């Protein structure tokens, strides 16, 4: 039975504290502070690696865009004062760290009985600032995190070894 991988990824991500407590959109966004968007990414077919038994190693790639209000205030150089921008970046970093922890503990999305997930990882060690939308108030920073799931698809497997 085929599993909707997009739904499986959403079910998986909403267990992340940084995502669970904020609005999450799929391939659409009502951009406001702390909203997140999942964008499906095209994966080139050449990345799939067929095995002699008919199974295929594949990638599922998606991007999370995290929208955060941004401050135009300089970083305060006195101890005890926090910068909104640094706090927001730290919160987005926590998502990257969560993905790394999940991979280390081998906790993956459920792609169904025909697929075995081998790893989940971000493609960078820290968030990427895609841009700042200054046309709205407050201005929103857009941080992106690209995530790749490596899995083996056994749905077309010809035989099973001993």
C-alpha positions in Angstrom: 0.0 0.0 0.0 1.4 3.4 -1.0 1.8 6.0 1.6 1.5 9.8 0.9 5.0 10.9 1.7 3.9 14.6 2.0 1.3 13.6 4.7 3.9 11.4 6.4 6.4 14.3 6.6 3.8 16.7 8.0 2.7 14.1 10.6 6.4 13.7 11.5 7.2 17.4 11.6 4.3 18.4 13.9 6.0 16.4 16.6 8.9 19.0 16.6 8.3 21.6 19.3 9.4 24.5 17.1 6.7 23.4 14.5 3.9 22.1 16.8 3.3 25.4 18.5 3.1 27.6 15.3 0.9 27.6 12.2 2.3 25.3 9.4 1.3 25.7 5.8 1.9 23.3 2.9 2.9 24.9 -0.5 1.1 28.1 0.5 1.7 30.6 3.2 -0.2 33.4 5.0 3.1 34.9 6.1 3.0 36.3 9.6 5.5 36.1 12.5 6.4 32.5 13.4 4.4 30.9 10.6 6.1 28.1 8.7 5.8 26.8 5.2 6.7 23.4 3.8 7.7 23.6 0.1 8.1 20.4 -1.8 11.3 20.3 -3.8 11.8 18.5 -7.1 14.3 15.7 -6.9 16.2 14.8 -10.0 15.6 11.2 -11.1 19.3 10.6 -11.6 19.7 10.7 -7.8 17.7 7.4 -7.6 20.0 4.4 -7.4 18.4 1.1 -8.6 19.6 -2.1 -7.0 19.8 -5.5 -8.7 16.8 -6.8 -6.7 14.6 -4.1 -8.1 14.6 -1.9 -5.0 15.6 1.8 -5.5 17.4 4.2 -3.2 15.7 7.6 -3.4 15.7 11.1 -1.9 12.7 13.1 -0.7 13.7 16.7 -0.4 11.6 19.6 1.0 12.3 23.1 2.4 10.8 24.7 5.5 10.6 28.5 5.3 10.2 30.1 8.8 8.9 33.6 8.8 10.0 35.8 11.7 9.4 39.5 12.5 12.7 41.3 12.3 14.0 44.2 14.3 16.1 47.0 12.8 17.7 47.8 16.2 21.4 47.4 16.6 22.6 44.5 18.8 22.7 45.7 22.4 26.2 45.4 23.8 25.1 45.2 27.4 24.7 41.9 29.2 21.2 40.9 30.0 19.6 42.4 26.9 18.5 40.0 24.1 18.3 40.7 20.4 15.0 39.6 18.8 16.9 38.7 15.6 19.4 36.5 17.5 16.6 34.8 19.5 14.6 34.1 16.3 17.7 32.6 14.5 18.3 30.5 17.6 14.8 29.1 17.4 15.1 28.2 13.8 18.5 26.6 14.6 16.6 24.5 17.1 14.7 22.9 14.2 18.0 21.9 12.6 19.2 20.5 15.8 16.0 18.5 16.3 16.4 17.0 12.8 19.9 16.0 13.7 18.8 14.4 17.0 16.0 12.5 15.2 18.5 11.1 12.7 20.9 10.1 15.5 18.1 8.3 17.3 16.8 6.8 14.0 13.3 8.4 14.4 12.0 8.9 10.9 8.8 9.7 9.1 6.7 6.6 8.3 6.9 6.1 4.5 5.0 2.8 4.8 5.9 -0.9 4.6 7.3 -0.7 1.1 9.9 2.0 2.1 12.7 2.0 4.6 14.0 5.4 5.7 17.8 5.4 6.1 18.4 9.0 7.2 17.0 12.4 7.6 19.3 15.5 7.5 19.4 19.1 6.8 21.7 20.2 3.9 23.3 23.0 6.0 24.4 23.3 9.6 22.5 26.6 10.1 19.5 28.4 8.7 19.7 30.4 5.5 18.3 33.9 5.5 16.5 34.0 2.2 15.4 37.6 2.5 13.5 40.2 4.4 10.0 41.4 3.3 9.9 45.1 4.2 6.6 45.7 2.5 4.6 44.5 5.5 4.6 45.7 9.1 6.4 44.3 11.0 9.0 43.3 8.4 9.5 39.5 8.1 12.7 37.7 7.8 12.5 34.4 5.8 14.8 31.7 7.0 15.0 28.4 5.0 16.0 24.9 6.0 16.4 22.3 3.3 15.8 18.7 4.6 16.6 15.5 2.8 15.2 12.0 3.6 17.1 9.1 2.1 15.1 5.9 1.8 14.9 2.7 -0.1 11.7 1.9 -2.0 11.0 -1.8 -2.1 7.7 -1.6 -4.0 9.2 -2.9 -7.2 11.5 -5.4 -5.5 11.8 -8.6 -7.6 12.9 -11.0 -4.9 13.9 -11.0 -1.3 17.3 -12.4 -0.2 17.7 -14.8 2.7 
